[in-house]
Amino acid sequence: MPTTLLLHAAPELGERRRGELREDESRRAGGFRSPTDRARSATAALLLRQAVAEVTGSPAARARTSRWCRTCGTTGDHGRPVAVGADGAVLAGVHLSASHAGGSVLVAASTGAPVGVDVELVGGVRFTGFDEAALTPRERTALRSLPPAERDAWRARAWTRKESLLKATGHGLAVAPVRVGFEGDRLREWPPALDPDVAGGAVVVDVATLDAAAVPAGHVASLTVLSRVPAQVRVRAAG
């Protein structure tokens, strides 16, 4: 059974510990215009290294991360987060994911199966055209059956399920979310491109059901583990 570590923190953590950032992490954070976005990026970088240290049993000072792009097959400044050794080579068997929105930063790490995590503000899906761009026809039908007051939270939850899955597979938004469909937290529709990734199963959970403290009010978050069996998830705040 895969064991997954889920760390959460507020963006202020990155401001308090900004001096601990490595050069590439500082450069990535500095690329954001908004001070809040810079703080969120810095917090995610710190949490990723902390998570790598915990799941590998290595000293935190030696933990390193980079980015790996499934499309171009290289490590560098874009793509999903990965753990790397001192030589820069990707550490096989260590799986990472990170997400931040509003007042929440989440990082997932596993040595048992690929993982993906996504957090969104409920208000972030409140725009014209979201349903057509993100939801399958079956999901749109399910959405219309809900009271209007419940629809934005449903939309946000649907989005985080899709994005956490696509992060776990490494495809990200290279696969259109409208081609991935859920019924509750069960994956029901996906394009052939995902067949190799989901053949071994996909377990998707609402993070708030694991630990309500990990998801601030006005946010929703989902965690995906590519496995046939439910993952054991350890959730805790990072400080």
C-alpha positions, 0 to 999 in steps of 0.5 A: 500500500503506497504511503504518502506524505502531505505537507501544508502551510500558509504562504507566510512561511516562505517569507519568514524563511526566504533566506533558506532558498537555494539559488534556483528556488529564489529565481523561480519565486522571483519570477512572479510579479505578485508578492503573494505569488512569490511567497507561495512559490518560496513556501512550496520550494521549502516544503518540497525539500522537507518532504524529500528529506522525510520520505527518503530519510536523508538529511534536510540539508542534502535534499534537492529538487528540480523540475522534469518535463514529460514532453521534452524529457529533460530536467530544468525550470519547468514541468513537475517537481522531482527529487534529484541527487547531488549529480542532478540525476532524478531519484527513481521511485520518489514522487512529488507534487505541489500546488498553491492558491489563495492562502494554501500551499500543499506538497505531496511526496511518495516513494510508493506510487506517483502522486498529484495534489491540487488546491483551488479557491472556490471563487477561482472557477466563477467565470463564464466558459468554465463549464464548457472548458473543464467539464464533460457533458456528464459532469455538466448534467450532474452540476445542473442538478445541484442548487445554485449555491452549491455549484461553485464548490462542486466546480472547484472540487471537480477541477482539483480532481482532474488537475491532481490526476493530470499532475500525477500522470505527468501530463498536466494541462497538456491533456485537456481537463474536459477530456477527463471525467469523474463521478464523485471521486471515481474516475470514469472518462479519460483519453487514450493518452492516459491509458498507461498511467491509470492502468494500475488504478487511480485513487482520488481523495478530498484532502479535507476528509483527511485533515480539515486543517489542511484546507482553509475556508474558501478552498478545496483540494484533491490528492491523487495516488496512481494505485489500485488500493487506497493510500496511507496518507500522513498529513501535517502542517509544516512550520 
